[in-house]
Amino acid sequence: MAKNLDTPASEVQSQNDVAARPLTLAAPTTQLLKFRDKVYTSRTLIIPPSNRTLLVAKAQVEVAPADAEALAFLKASAEFEPLKE
């Protein structure tokens, strides 16, 4: 960064300190529930009757605990089992 002759060195230094600090992100408050797909390692699930989709990746699918429709769909199928972590 080029130093402006009208800007004191201490002010330039404090601007550099702010830019160098790492960004901290807050942890998510909702823990997702994970299910293992016993048949496929990747696929797209379509939940009837809403036609919403869930993505299976690395033989796992994640849903929010409040997503009753997705939970009912996954628990009703013999192709999925809940993962304990």
Order of alpha helices (4+ residues) and beta strands (2+ residues): alpha-beta-beta-beta-beta-alpha-beta
